[in-house]
Amino acid sequence: MKSSHIVLATAFASALFLAPDDGEAAEWKEGMSSPKVKELQQLLKEKGFFSYPQATGYFGPITEEAVRAFQQAVHLPTTGVVDDATYAKLRAFVPTARPLSVGMRGDDVKVLQQQLKQLGYFQYPQITGYFGTVTEAAVKQFQQANGLPATGKADAVTIERLRQAASQRTTATSSSSATLSIGSRGSKVSELQNNLKRLGYFTYPKITGYYGTVTADAVRRFQKDNGLPATGSADSTTLTRIADAVKKKIAPPAEENRPSIYLTIGARGEEVKRVQTNLKQLGYFTYSEITGYYGTITADAVRRFQKDAKLQATGIVDDATYERLIGQAPAPKGQAPASKLDVIELIADAAELLGTPYVWGGETPEAGFDCSGFLTYVFKQQGVSLPRTVADIWSAGKPVSSPAVGDIVFFETYKKGPSHAGIYIGNGQFVHSGASTGVTTSQLNNPYWKARYLGAKRY
C-alpha cells in the first residue's frame, strides 16, 4: 500500500473510521460505523445500487451487497470492501441512460424495474432484469401519469423522470419514518417483532403488531449486544442494524457441505411469503392468499416443486431448495457453472411475455409470436436452440412419461401430428401462444387440450 494511504485499524467492529479526503484511499468494510459511511451509502443510492430507504452510517450486509453490485457493474473485483479503486470509480461513475425497450436485459433494466416497483407500477413479483411486456406496461403507466408520450420505451427523459420520482419517494419515506417505541402499532411493529424473533430476542408466542414492554425489552437486549444505546426504542440505526443481522442470519452458509434448513412447518414471516409467492407464480401454491405461515399446504407445494426440480422431496425449504426457487446458487469452488437448462429462469422469462399478441411467423416480442416462435425465443434466452417448427421441436426432444416444469407439451390441433405446443409450468398448467389469445396460460385438463394432448418432451 502506498505510504500516502491512511489505514486506521481497530479491534472493535463498532469503532468509528475516518474517511479519506478526495485524494486519499478509502477502505471501508462490514462492521464499520461513521458519518463518512453514510456519505458512501448516499453515493451508492445516487448511482442506483443502495436500496435501503435510509443512509444510516453503518456498514452492514445491505451496504456490502450494494458495494458488490457496484463493483460487478464496473468490472472490479467483487470483494464488498470499498478500497481505493472502488471509491474512485464510485465518485466518477455516471449511470448509463441507454434507451430501454422490449427484449433488452441488464443491470440498468433491474434498476428501472426496482424504481417502477417502488412507485407502484411494476407488479411482477420478481426483479428479472429482462424488459418484457410487463415492464413495458409499467413504463407506459408511469409515462401517462407524468405527462410523457406513452410509448412503453424508457428513453433518457423517462429514465431521468423516473429516477427523480423514486428519489423523492425515498426521501418522503425516510422523513416520515418515526422511531418505534412503547405504544406504537402497525405493520412496522409486526416486521420488527418478526425480525427480533428470528434473532432470538422476541420470545412472545405471537406477533402482535403492538409495541409493548415485551418488545421494548427485546429491543433493549439487542441494543446491548450490539453496542447501541440501550433505550428500548427502535430508531433508524437500531432498525437498520436489526435488518442487517437478519440478512446475515438467513444468508446461505459459506462452508461447503453444511446443511442449512431455512423453513419448515410452523415458520412465519416475510421469507415464507416470498417462498409462497414464487410457488404460486410457478403453479404449485394454490391457496387463495399469501399467508406468511408455513403449514401443510405450503409443505405440499414445496414437495411438488422439489420433485419436479429433481431435489429430495422433503417438503422443507433447505438451502438447495431455496436457491433453486428464489435464485441461482453459485457454482461450488473449483467447479464450472452447470450448463443445464434453468427451468425457473425459463418460466420467469415466459411469464414476462404474457399478453404478447399472436402473429403468424412471429418470433420476437416486438412483432408478436406464433406458437413455435414463442418456444424458440424463450428457450434461446437460456442458451437452448430449438428448431423453428413444432414438428421439428417434437422430433428433437427426449420423451417423458409425464411433464415436469420446463418440459414442452404437444397437441394435435389443425393437422395430423404435433401442430401446437407450450411450456409446462406445473400444477397442470402450460404457457403458450394461442392463435386467439396470444401468450397465455391454459390447463392441460381443459376438455379442448385434453382431447388433443400428444405427450411431453424434455430439452
Phi, psi and omega in degrees: 000141182298150182295338180282348180285141179252122180237122177252118181259152178210156179267353184245132182293338184267005181292159179271141180241130178278132180280153180286160170288178186305323186269000184255164182286150174249139173214091181242145179208178186303136178105345183276148177228135181184151171301331179289329174295324176298319177296321177300314180297321179295321176299314179298324179292318179299326182274356176092018185250330182264113189260352181293143186302328185235147168275120192255337185089359177251128182269092179249191181302327180293318177293318179300319179297321178294320178296316179300318180297319178295313181301320178295321182294329183253014173064042171255160175304129186274076182269336186080001178254133180274097177264188183303312183294318180296315182298317180297317180296321182296317180296325184269349188291132175240114181303132179292145180238049177295143176299137181245139180209177185305133178102348183271155180227162173140174180296327179292331174291321177299316179299317178302312181296320179298317180292320177296322178293319179301325182269359175090013182264325184268110189262353182294141186297331186243151169275112191261334186078006178244129181271094179250198185290331177294316178295319179301315180297321179295319178298316179301315180298318179297315181298316179298320182288343184243018175068028178255156175302125186276073182271338186083355177259135182269090177277181185299321181294315180297316181298317181291318178296321179294319179299316180296317181295318179294321179295318179296321179295318179297317180297318180295320179295318182295316184289335182268354183280119182260158174296137177272134181208179183306128183105341179291150179221162170120186186295328179295322177292318178300317179298317178299314180297319177300315181295317179295327177294318178299326182272357176088011182264323182265109188254000178296139187295338184237148171275115190261334186077005178243131183268094179250198183293329179296315178294317180299319178296320179296318178296318182297319179295320178297315181300317179299316183291341185243019174069027179255157175302123187277073183271337186083355175257142184264093175275182185298323179295316179296316180298320179294316181296323177295315180300319178296318181295320178294317181300318179293322184293322184269358179292147178300145182295145180283329183290139179287150175062021178260115180292148180214105180282126179270300190219141175212181183304131182105343180288153178221162170124188186294325179295322176296318178300319181296317177297314180298320179298315180291322177295323178293318179301325182270359175091009182267321182268108189256359178296148188293334184236151169275111192263332186079005177246131183267094179250197184293328179295316178294317180299318178296320179296317178299317181299318179294320177298314180300319180298314180292329182271007178062038174252165177295122188276077182266338186080005179248135179276094174269187186297320181295317180294317181299313181296323181290323185278318187267323183195193183257132177281143175294153177294144177303155182304135177080001182242134179289151178301143179292148183258000183291158181299132176264103188292332181291316176295322179302313182289324177298318177297318180295319182297327179296340185262002179303134181095349177297132185291156175278130175223125179300124181084357183286141182216019176221155178299325181293319183273334189106175184228143157268181191293318181283329176298322177297315181296312183295323180293311184294316180293328179297327178298336178259012177080018180248122180267126176248153172299166188274339182251155180300318181299318180288325176297318177302314183293331186277343187273164176264121183297143174230150184290325176216145186287143170249166180304130180098346175286160176258131178256142188240151182222151175257111187246275190268354178210168181295136179090180182294122182227356176211150183204160177208175182260126180286130184242012177095162177057035177074018183243154174219154178250136186202169175255103181269149184298327183258353186239340192073199182289122184207176174249147180220164180263135177297329182274003172302134185308321181296310183286324180299321181289340185249004184291131180255328183149185183231151178228153181245148185226000000 
